[in-house]
Amino acid sequence: MVFGPPAPNVFVYTIGNQRPRAGTRTPEDRQATTPSVTPYNTHSQTPKPITSRHSSPVGTNFVISDNSVNPTWEDGLQSAGTAHLSVDNSLSDLQCLIDTLVPYAFDLGIFLYLPRLRAQPESITPPLHTALILCSLHLIGPSDLDQAISVEPLVTRLQHTLADSYSAENPGRGPQFYMQTLQAEVLLVYHLLLMGRVSIAQSHVRLCASFDFLANFLPRLPLPGDAIEEQERAHAWWIVYTLVKFAEVIHVGSPDVSSTVNITEPWPDAAKDGSCAPNGANGDPVSQFLLAQYFGTEGEMPLGLQARASALLGEAHSIAAAYYRDSSISQSDDFLSRFTTLDNFIQNFLNSLPHPATLSRSPGTGGAYTSQQMLLVVNLAALAQITLHCPFALFHVPSNRVCVETAIRAVQALNEMENPKIMNPICAMSWGVFFFTLQGELSRLRSRPWQGYGSASTDQGPNEVSEIDIVNAIRSLASFSGSWCGHYSFPMTIRAMLQAAASSA
């Protein structure tokens, strides 16, 4: 199979210039001096007003007035929708807040061990405190756009406390301070994705990756004090890794070839069962995974499957980027072998996953996974398959069919799922990719000379997906998104497009 040159209007999933880098972990004295970062003491500052530019209803920017330096957490939080939210230092309130978040830790990107934070609330830093409050707002659910906008001062507060953390210095800070700072950054990214602030979220993902985390951050910290700290660091690594890989494929732009990432952190599963070797002796688990093409799910924890699906997404993006960089590479045997091998691997990986609807629907109800956890893994693997075939879909019929069938499969994973309290933002953002894939194919089918517009046809070519299947998938996606995302600004935009497409199908 030889691919031709790219069509001029191909939708490109691009790679950013900022790539995670990783180095070999070296043992250090547990008492060694850790990197120094300290936020300003926000409670010692005089409260300053926060004003609104009111540029538009969605994405309104709230800015600190010119004479303000460090407003307190309470600034701007008593607007509509949060009038009953108390932001203070009450340890009991903070413990209740953590209790609220525990069942949704996976979908919120929380890698810190919440029971330990609950037992030591006084150790929580200002950025993490603010980030936890921000997470809770999604769970209490503002009911309209005005209420949703009221969280903007809190986002501003979080951004400022994080900036303070990066700029200040204090050699007395320990490892947990840096882990909490990184956790606050990740929670901010999740919030921005849920609200549709894609470009801002991408900049914060790059900040996570440049936090000397993947290259220097973990190795420079003292060795973990116990198994909980070791697991927290492994989970932090792979959650950031997933965000980096996902952020690379969710915008249009000029692709570039990825640099090689030498990852020495063990899989989350290894950290859990204590099988991880010290000092990077496990080698590069991603390379080993891709070479071995192991896709079994038994015994693997949800984050382990998420990490592996993210590795597939990263490899698919690397192959697509290499093609966009030089389309003639598609005629080489090495490229075709790499493409075909990964294509089969992704398909086998997807086939090994249980359907989300067959799993428990709520945290704590038993079973190895919940339906939402598996939905995220399915979405990441589906994105990998579409990313791999997308460059060739307009001029290579089999690749086009793979994209459409994969999008339908991802949508079908939503079937029979209950309306969740919170949706992982990677899943919500993936809906846009699946929708545009399906809508593009539907438009193509209905533009054929023998096909009239406005009614589903059963006629299809040998490598075409049934128009009825595409229409049903669009309607299913519209129905699910409409029942869930009434109070999130970005999904409201997607929902409007979905409903319009579903009504005209």
C-alpha positions as CSV (number, residue, x, y, z in Angstrom):
1,M,0.0,0.0,0.0
2,V,1.5,3.3,-1.1
3,F,0.0,6.6,0.1
4,G,-0.1,9.7,-2.1
5,P,0.5,13.3,-1.2
6,P,-1.7,15.0,1.4
7,A,-4.8,16.8,0.2
8,P,-4.8,20.5,0.8
9,N,-7.7,20.5,3.3
10,V,-6.6,17.6,5.4
11,F,-7.4,18.1,9.1
12,V,-4.0,18.0,10.8
13,Y,-3.5,16.9,14.3
14,T,-0.3,18.8,15.2
15,I,2.6,18.4,17.5
16,G,3.7,21.3,19.6
17,N,7.3,22.2,19.9
18,Q,7.4,21.6,23.6
19,R,8.1,17.9,24.2
20,P,8.5,16.1,27.5
21,R,12.0,15.0,28.2
22,A,13.0,12.3,30.6
23,G,16.2,11.3,32.2
24,T,17.5,8.4,34.2
25,R,16.7,8.6,37.9
26,T,19.7,8.7,40.1
27,P,19.7,7.9,43.8
28,E,20.1,10.9,46.0
29,D,20.4,11.5,49.7
30,R,16.9,11.7,51.1
31,Q,18.0,14.8,53.0
32,A,19.3,16.5,49.9
33,T,18.2,20.0,49.2
34,T,15.1,20.0,47.0
35,P,14.3,22.7,44.4
36,S,13.1,25.9,46.0
37,V,9.8,27.4,45.2
38,T,7.6,29.4,47.6
39,P,4.3,31.3,47.0
40,Y,3.6,34.7,48.5
41,N,1.6,34.6,51.7
42,T,-1.8,35.6,50.2
43,H,-3.4,36.1,53.6
44,S,-0.9,38.9,54.4
45,Q,-2.0,41.0,51.5
46,T,-4.6,43.7,51.4
47,P,-7.6,42.6,49.3
48,K,-7.9,44.2,45.9
49,P,-10.9,44.3,43.6
50,I,-11.2,42.0,40.6
51,T,-12.9,43.6,37.6
52,S,-14.4,42.1,34.5
53,R,-13.7,43.2,30.9
54,H,-17.0,41.6,29.8
55,S,-15.7,41.0,26.3
56,S,-18.1,38.1,25.6
57,P,-20.4,35.8,27.6
58,V,-18.2,32.8,27.0
59,G,-14.5,33.1,27.8
60,T,-14.9,36.4,29.7
61,N,-11.6,37.5,31.1
62,F,-11.4,38.7,34.7
63,V,-8.3,40.7,35.4
64,I,-6.6,42.1,38.5
65,S,-6.9,45.9,38.6
66,D,-3.7,47.7,37.9
67,N,-2.9,48.6,41.6
68,S,-3.5,45.0,42.7
69,V,-0.7,42.6,43.4
70,N,-1.9,39.6,45.4
71,P,-5.7,39.6,46.0
72,T,-7.0,37.1,48.5
73,W,-8.9,33.9,47.7
74,E,-12.1,35.6,48.7
75,D,-12.0,38.3,46.1
76,G,-14.7,37.9,43.5
77,L,-16.1,34.7,44.9
78,Q,-19.4,35.9,46.1
79,S,-21.0,36.4,42.7
80,A,-24.0,34.6,41.4
81,G,-23.7,30.8,41.7
82,T,-21.1,30.8,44.4
83,A,-22.8,32.9,47.1
84,H,-22.9,30.0,49.5
85,L,-19.3,28.9,48.8
86,S,-17.1,29.7,51.8
87,V,-13.4,30.0,50.9
88,D,-11.5,30.0,54.2
89,N,-9.0,28.2,56.3
90,S,-11.4,26.0,58.1
91,L,-9.7,22.6,58.3
92,S,-13.1,20.8,58.8
93,D,-14.4,22.5,55.6
94,L,-11.3,21.5,53.7
95,Q,-11.7,17.9,54.9
96,C,-15.4,17.8,53.7
97,L,-14.2,19.2,50.4
98,I,-11.7,16.4,50.0
99,D,-14.4,13.8,50.9
100,T,-16.5,15.2,48.1
101,L,-13.7,14.8,45.6
102,V,-12.6,11.3,46.5
103,P,-15.1,9.4,44.3
104,Y,-14.1,11.5,41.3
105,A,-10.3,11.6,41.7
106,F,-9.7,9.6,38.5
107,D,-11.8,11.8,36.3
108,L,-10.4,15.0,37.9
109,G,-6.8,14.0,37.3
110,I,-6.0,13.8,41.1
111,F,-2.8,11.8,41.7
112,L,-2.1,12.8,45.3
113,Y,-3.4,10.4,47.9
114,L,-6.4,12.2,49.2
115,P,-6.8,10.4,52.5
116,R,-3.3,11.6,53.5
117,L,-4.2,15.2,52.5
118,R,-7.4,14.9,54.6
119,A,-5.4,13.8,57.6
120,Q,-3.0,16.7,57.2
121,P,-5.1,19.6,55.8
122,E,-2.7,22.1,57.3
123,S,0.0,20.9,54.8
124,I,-2.1,21.9,51.8
125,T,-0.5,24.8,49.9
126,P,-2.5,27.8,48.6
127,P,-2.5,26.7,44.9
128,L,-3.7,23.2,45.7
129,H,-6.4,24.6,48.1
130,T,-7.7,26.9,45.4
131,A,-7.5,24.1,42.8
132,L,-9.5,21.7,45.0
133,I,-12.2,24.3,45.4
134,L,-12.3,24.9,41.7
135,C,-12.8,21.1,41.1
136,S,-15.7,21.0,43.6
137,L,-17.6,23.6,41.6
138,H,-18.0,21.1,38.7
139,L,-19.5,18.7,41.2
140,I,-22.0,21.1,42.7
141,G,-22.8,22.2,39.1
142,P,-23.7,25.8,38.3
143,S,-26.9,25.7,36.3
144,D,-26.5,28.5,33.9
145,L,-23.8,30.5,32.0
146,D,-23.9,33.5,34.5
147,Q,-23.1,31.1,37.3
148,A,-20.4,29.4,35.3
149,I,-18.7,32.7,34.6
150,S,-18.5,33.4,38.4
151,V,-15.7,30.9,38.7
152,E,-13.4,33.1,36.7
153,P,-12.0,35.0,39.6
154,L,-11.1,31.7,41.2
155,V,-9.3,30.7,38.1
156,T,-7.4,34.0,38.2
157,R,-6.6,33.4,41.8
158,L,-5.2,30.0,41.1
159,Q,-3.1,31.2,38.2
160,H,-1.6,33.9,40.4
161,T,-0.8,31.6,43.3
162,L,0.9,29.2,40.8
163,A,2.9,32.0,39.3
164,D,4.0,33.0,42.8
165,S,5.0,29.4,43.5
166,Y,7.3,29.3,40.4
167,S,8.9,32.7,41.0
168,A,9.5,32.7,44.8
169,E,12.3,30.8,46.6
170,N,12.5,29.0,49.9
171,P,15.0,26.2,50.5
172,G,12.8,24.8,53.3
173,R,10.1,23.5,51.0
174,G,10.0,19.7,50.8
175,P,8.9,17.2,48.1
176,Q,5.2,17.4,48.9
177,F,5.2,21.1,48.1
178,Y,6.4,20.5,44.6
179,M,4.0,17.6,44.1
180,Q,1.1,19.8,45.3
181,T,2.2,22.6,43.0
182,L,2.2,20.1,40.1
183,Q,-1.2,18.7,41.2
184,A,-2.7,22.2,41.2
185,E,-1.4,22.8,37.7
186,V,-3.0,19.6,36.4
187,L,-6.3,20.4,38.1
188,L,-6.2,23.8,36.4
189,V,-5.7,22.1,33.0
190,Y,-8.6,19.8,33.6
191,H,-10.9,22.7,34.4
192,L,-9.8,24.7,31.4
193,L,-10.5,21.7,29.1
194,L,-13.9,21.3,30.6
195,M,-14.7,24.9,30.0
196,G,-13.4,24.7,26.4
197,R,-10.3,26.9,26.9
198,V,-8.2,24.7,24.7
199,S,-5.3,27.0,23.9
200,I,-4.9,28.2,27.5
201,A,-5.0,24.6,28.6
202,Q,-2.3,23.6,26.2
203,S,-0.1,26.3,27.5
204,H,-0.5,25.0,31.0
205,V,0.2,21.4,29.8
206,R,3.4,22.7,28.4
207,L,4.1,24.3,31.7
208,C,3.6,21.0,33.5
209,A,6.0,19.3,31.1
210,S,8.5,22.1,31.5
211,F,8.2,22.1,35.3
212,D,11.5,20.1,35.2
213,F,9.1,17.3,35.8
214,L,9.7,14.7,33.1
215,A,13.4,15.6,32.8
216,N,14.6,16.7,36.2
217,F,11.8,17.1,38.7
218,L,11.4,13.6,40.0
219,P,15.1,12.6,39.9
220,R,16.0,15.8,41.8
221,L,13.6,15.0,44.6
222,P,14.7,12.9,47.5
223,L,13.8,9.3,47.2
224,P,10.1,8.7,48.2
225,G,9.6,8.3,51.9
226,D,7.1,5.4,51.5
227,A,5.0,3.4,49.1
228,I,2.3,6.2,48.9
229,E,4.8,8.8,47.8
230,E,6.3,6.4,45.3
231,Q,2.8,5.7,43.8
232,E,2.0,9.4,43.8
233,R,5.0,10.2,41.7
234,A,4.4,7.4,39.2
235,H,0.7,8.5,38.9
236,A,1.8,12.1,38.4
237,W,4.2,11.2,35.7
238,W,1.7,9.2,33.6
239,I,-1.2,11.7,34.1
240,V,1.1,14.5,32.8
241,Y,2.2,12.2,30.0
242,T,-1.4,11.6,29.0
243,L,-2.1,15.4,29.0
244,V,1.0,16.1,26.9
245,K,0.1,13.4,24.3
246,F,-3.6,14.6,24.2
247,A,-2.6,18.3,23.9
248,E,-0.5,17.5,20.9
249,V,-3.5,16.3,18.8
250,I,-6.4,18.6,19.6
251,H,-5.6,21.6,17.5
252,V,-5.0,22.5,13.9
253,G,-1.5,23.7,12.9
254,S,1.7,22.8,11.2
255,P,3.0,19.5,12.5
256,D,6.6,18.7,13.3
257,V,8.5,15.6,14.0
258,S,8.6,14.5,17.6
259,S,11.8,14.2,19.4
260,T,12.5,10.9,21.1
261,V,11.3,10.6,24.6
262,N,13.4,8.4,26.9
263,I,11.0,7.4,29.6
264,T,12.4,5.5,32.6
265,E,9.4,5.8,35.0
266,P,7.7,2.5,35.5
267,W,4.1,1.9,34.6
268,P,1.5,2.8,37.3
269,D,0.9,-0.9,37.7
270,A,4.5,-1.5,38.7
271,A,4.4,1.2,41.3
272,K,1.3,-0.3,42.8
273,D,2.5,-3.9,43.1
274,G,6.1,-2.9,44.1
275,S,7.7,-4.5,41.0
276,C,9.3,-1.3,39.7
277,A,13.1,-1.5,39.6
278,P,15.1,1.4,41.2
279,N,17.1,4.0,39.3
280,G,15.5,3.4,35.9
281,A,16.5,-0.3,35.7
282,N,13.1,-1.0,33.9
283,G,14.4,0.8,30.8
284,D,11.9,2.7,28.6
285,P,8.5,1.1,29.3
286,V,6.8,2.8,26.4
287,S,9.4,1.5,23.9
288,Q,9.2,-2.0,25.4
289,F,5.4,-1.9,25.3
290,L,5.3,-0.9,21.6
291,L,7.9,-3.5,20.6
292,A,6.3,-6.3,22.6
293,Q,2.8,-5.3,21.4
294,Y,1.3,-6.6,24.7
295,F,-2.3,-5.6,25.0
296,G,-3.8,-7.7,27.8
297,T,-5.9,-5.9,30.3
298,E,-6.2,-8.4,33.1
299,G,-4.5,-7.3,36.3
300,E,-3.8,-3.8,35.0
301,M,-5.1,-0.8,36.9
302,P,-7.1,1.9,35.1
303,L,-4.2,4.4,35.0
304,G,-1.9,1.7,33.6
305,L,-4.3,1.2,30.7
306,Q,-4.6,4.9,30.3
307,A,-0.8,5.2,30.1
308,R,-0.6,2.5,27.5
309,A,-3.4,4.1,25.4
310,S,-1.5,7.4,25.7
311,A,1.6,5.7,24.4
312,L,-0.3,4.4,21.4
313,L,-1.6,8.0,20.8
314,G,1.9,9.4,21.0
315,E,3.3,6.8,18.5
316,A,0.4,7.4,16.1
317,H,1.0,11.1,16.2
318,S,4.7,10.6,15.6
319,I,4.0,8.6,12.5
320,A,1.5,11.1,11.2
321,A,4.0,13.9,11.9
322,A,6.7,12.1,10.0
323,Y,4.4,11.8,7.0
324,Y,3.4,15.5,7.1
325,R,7.0,16.5,7.3
326,D,7.9,14.4,4.2
327,S,5.1,12.7,2.3
328,S,7.5,10.7,0.2
329,I,8.3,8.7,3.4
330,S,5.1,6.8,2.8
331,Q,6.7,4.9,0.0
332,S,9.4,3.4,2.1
333,D,9.1,-0.1,3.5
334,D,10.1,1.1,7.0
335,F,7.2,3.5,7.1
336,L,4.7,1.0,5.8
337,S,5.9,-1.5,8.3
338,R,5.7,0.9,11.2
339,F,2.2,2.1,10.1
340,T,0.8,-1.4,9.6
341,T,2.3,-2.7,12.9
342,L,0.8,0.2,14.9
343,D,-2.5,0.0,13.2
344,N,-2.9,-3.7,14.1
345,F,-1.6,-3.0,17.6
346,I,-4.2,-0.3,18.2
347,Q,-7.0,-2.5,16.9
348,N,-5.9,-5.4,19.1
349,F,-5.7,-3.2,22.1
350,L,-9.2,-1.9,21.5
351,N,-10.6,-5.4,21.0
352,S,-9.1,-6.4,24.4
353,L,-11.0,-3.7,26.3
354,P,-14.3,-4.5,27.9
355,H,-17.2,-2.4,26.9
356,P,-17.7,0.4,29.4
357,A,-21.4,-0.4,29.7
358,T,-20.5,-3.8,31.1
359,L,-18.6,-2.4,34.0
360,S,-19.7,-0.9,37.3
361,R,-21.0,2.6,36.9
362,S,-19.9,4.3,40.1
363,P,-16.7,4.4,42.1
364,G,-16.6,1.9,44.9
365,T,-19.2,-0.5,43.5
366,G,-16.7,-3.3,42.9
367,G,-14.7,-4.5,39.9
368,A,-11.3,-3.6,38.6
369,Y,-12.6,-0.5,36.6
370,T,-15.5,1.8,36.4
371,S,-17.3,2.5,33.1
372,Q,-15.9,6.1,33.1
373,Q,-12.4,4.9,33.5
374,M,-12.7,2.5,30.7
375,L,-14.4,5.1,28.5
376,L,-11.3,7.3,28.8
377,V,-9.1,4.4,27.7
378,V,-11.4,3.7,24.7
379,N,-11.4,7.3,23.8
380,L,-7.6,7.6,23.9
381,A,-7.2,4.4,21.8
382,A,-9.8,5.6,19.3
383,L,-8.0,9.0,19.0
384,A,-4.8,7.1,18.3
385,Q,-6.5,5.1,15.5
386,I,-8.0,8.2,13.9
387,T,-4.7,10.2,14.3
388,L,-2.8,7.5,12.5
389,H,-5.2,7.3,9.5
390,C,-6.4,10.9,9.4
391,P,-3.5,12.1,7.0
392,F,-4.6,9.6,4.4
393,A,-8.4,9.6,4.8
394,L,-9.3,11.9,1.9
395,F,-7.5,9.9,-0.7
396,H,-7.2,6.4,0.7
397,V,-10.6,4.8,1.1
398,P,-9.6,2.1,3.7
399,S,-8.1,4.8,6.0
400,N,-11.3,6.9,5.7
401,R,-13.4,3.8,6.6
402,V,-11.1,3.1,9.7
403,C,-11.6,6.7,10.9
404,V,-15.4,6.5,10.6
405,E,-15.7,3.1,12.1
406,T,-13.5,4.1,15.0
407,A,-15.5,7.2,15.7
408,I,-18.7,5.1,15.7
409,R,-17.1,2.6,18.0
410,A,-16.1,5.4,20.4
411,V,-19.6,6.8,20.4
412,Q,-21.1,3.4,21.0
413,A,-19.0,3.1,24.2
414,L,-21.3,5.8,25.6
415,N,-24.4,3.7,25.1
416,E,-26.1,2.5,28.3
417,M,-23.9,4.7,30.5
418,E,-25.6,6.7,33.1
419,N,-25.3,10.4,33.2
420,P,-22.1,11.0,35.1
421,K,-21.6,13.7,37.7
422,I,-18.3,14.7,36.1
423,M,-16.8,13.7,32.8
424,N,-13.1,13.4,32.2
425,P,-12.3,16.4,30.0
426,I,-10.3,14.3,27.6
427,C,-13.5,12.3,26.8
428,A,-15.5,15.5,26.4
429,M,-12.9,17.0,24.1
430,S,-12.7,13.8,22.1
431,W,-16.4,14.1,21.2
432,G,-15.5,17.0,18.9
433,V,-13.0,14.8,17.0
434,F,-15.5,12.0,16.7
435,F,-18.3,14.4,15.6
436,F,-16.3,16.1,12.9
437,T,-15.1,12.8,11.6
438,L,-18.7,11.5,11.3
439,Q,-20.2,14.8,10.1
440,G,-17.5,15.0,7.4
441,E,-18.2,11.5,6.2
442,L,-22.0,12.1,6.2
443,S,-21.5,15.3,4.1
444,R,-19.3,13.3,1.7
445,L,-21.9,10.6,1.3
446,R,-24.7,13.0,0.7
447,S,-22.7,15.0,-1.9
448,R,-22.5,12.0,-4.2
449,P,-24.3,12.6,-7.6
450,W,-26.7,9.7,-7.0
451,Q,-27.5,10.6,-3.4
452,G,-30.1,13.1,-2.5
453,Y,-29.7,15.2,0.6
454,G,-32.0,14.8,3.6
455,S,-32.6,11.1,3.9
456,A,-30.4,8.2,5.1
457,S,-29.6,5.8,2.3
458,T,-28.8,2.2,2.6
459,D,-26.6,2.4,-0.6
460,Q,-22.9,2.2,0.2
461,G,-19.6,1.3,-1.5
462,P,-17.5,-1.7,-0.6
463,N,-15.3,0.4,1.7
464,E,-18.0,2.7,3.1
465,V,-19.8,2.8,6.4
466,S,-23.5,2.7,6.2
467,E,-25.0,6.2,6.3
468,I,-27.7,5.0,8.8
469,D,-24.9,3.9,11.2
470,I,-23.3,7.4,10.9
471,V,-26.6,9.1,11.5
472,N,-27.4,7.0,14.5
473,A,-24.0,7.7,16.0
474,I,-24.4,11.4,15.6
475,R,-27.8,11.3,17.2
476,S,-26.5,9.1,20.1
477,L,-23.6,11.6,20.7
478,A,-26.0,14.5,20.6
479,S,-28.4,12.8,23.1
480,F,-25.6,12.0,25.6
481,S,-23.9,15.3,25.4
482,G,-27.2,17.2,25.8
483,S,-28.1,15.3,28.9
484,W,-24.7,15.9,30.6
485,C,-23.1,19.2,29.6
486,G,-25.7,21.9,30.2
487,H,-23.5,23.9,32.5
488,Y,-20.2,23.7,30.7
489,S,-19.5,26.4,28.1
490,F,-17.5,24.4,25.6
491,P,-19.7,21.3,25.5
492,M,-22.7,23.7,25.1
493,T,-21.1,24.8,21.8
494,I,-20.4,21.2,20.7
495,R,-24.0,20.3,21.8
496,A,-25.5,23.0,19.6
497,M,-23.6,21.6,16.6
498,L,-24.5,18.0,17.5
499,Q,-28.2,18.8,17.9
500,A,-28.2,20.7,14.5
501,A,-26.6,17.8,12.8
502,A,-28.9,15.2,14.5
503,S,-32.0,17.1,13.6
504,S,-31.0,17.4,9.9
505,A,-29.8,13.8,9.6
